[in-house]
Amino acid sequence: MHLPTLAQHGSPYERGNRWARVGTFVGNGPFTLKEWRNGQHIDVAKSPTYWDAATVRLNGIRFHPIEDLSAEERAFRSGQLHLTEALPVGKVNAYRASAPDLLRIDPYLGTYYYTLNVNHPFLADVRIRRALALSVDRAGVVEKILGGGQTTAHAFTPPDTAGYTPTARIETDFDEARRLLAEAGFPMGQGAPVLDILLNTSENHKIIAEALQATWREQLGLDIRLNNMEGKSVLAARRARDFQILRSSWIGDYNDPATFLNVWTSTSGNNHSGWSSPAYDQLIHDAARAADTEERRNFFQQAESLLIADAPFIPIYHYTHVFLKHPSVRGWHSNLLDHHPYKHVWLEK
């Protein structure tokens, strides 16, 4: 971005700069900002000054910020939406059976996980963190709850990310989890504090959190509460690190293990756990300067092994993109990063 232009509307380095508002929006893409009604919709219109405007077939797009997945699905059924962002897990099989032409399940380079606040007194003990990570029925979540082709996550980086598959893994081992919890001084949860899972409003997130809540209570004797907030409040709590267990996800910016493992460096703005390791930072630094691919992957393997051993996170599953698409939407192609240049998308009757 052109910093002097952004600076006309406030500091480019602080939240709240108004450069991205109607009338001051700075951009050079195929669409320009037409209207932004906070919490209602964002409208963009075809830009007459775009260098390749002749290629753009849409006159505009309206984006709806809908947190309630059931409301989004109803809006799709009523003809208000051409595309949804997601789909309630309870609706996947219904669409698969009755309207398979509307259901899309595309590959998606991402990991669904829980972040653990390692500064919390109880979670500061690596044995507690590992006990939680070992007590997740990942197969049950993927097969019994989601049903959209997702795969169980045993590390942070998805398998075969640009040829890299983590060798270190977090498995499901309830006996070892109970042993670690007892070794930490909390046999079957005796004397343990109540823990909160902070999650943003979504019935899918809630169903998964309830499954983990039940498993941790049954297998470890831990008392877990669900703290459900709107997205904006969750982001504020995340910035302040005002949480114990945080529902999280990371989608790759590009197809490479670095886009995942860089998240956990000490200086990363996306590392919300409070965890840091000089040894991990050095391995990521070395990987960035490796002489060849094999050496680079070896550094990543060492880094991921260290990350899994310290367990500042709990991997749950690797994504697919499960959503609804109206047949009139054309030019929408499946891809691993879920990038869809709207200049190449159009509508047909």
Sequence and secondary structure as in RCSB ss.txt:
>XXXX:A:sequence
MHLPTLAQHGSPYERGNRWARVGTFVGNGPFTLKEWRNGQHIDVAKSPTYWDAATVRLNGIRFHPIEDLSAEERA
FRSGQLHLTEALPVGKVNAYRASAPDLLRIDPYLGTYYYTLNVNHPFLADVRIRRALALSVDRAGVVEKILGGGQ
TTAHAFTPPDTAGYTPTARIETDFDEARRLLAEAGFPMGQGAPVLDILLNTSENHKIIAEALQATWREQLGLDIR
LNNMEGKSVLAARRARDFQILRSSWIGDYNDPATFLNVWTSTSGNNHSGWSSPAYDQLIHDAARAADTEERRNFF
QQAESLLIADAPFIPIYHYTHVFLKHPSVRGWHSNLLDHHPYKHVWLEK
>XXXX:A:secstr
  HHHHHTTS TTSTT GGGSTTT    SSEEEEEEETTTEEEEEE TT TTGGG   SEEEE     HHHHHHH
HHTTS SB S   GGGHHHHHHH TTTEEEEEEEEEEEEEE TTSTTTTSHHHHHHHHHS  HHHIIIIII SS 
EE SSSS TTBTTB  S      HHHHHHHHHHTT GGGTT   EEEEEES HHHHHHHHHHHHHHHHHH   EE
EEEE HHHHHHHHHTT  SEEEEEEE SSSSTHHHHGGGSTT TT  S    HHHHHHHHHHHT SSHHHHHHHH
HHHHHHHHHH SEEEEEEEEEEEEB TTEES    TT    GGG EE  
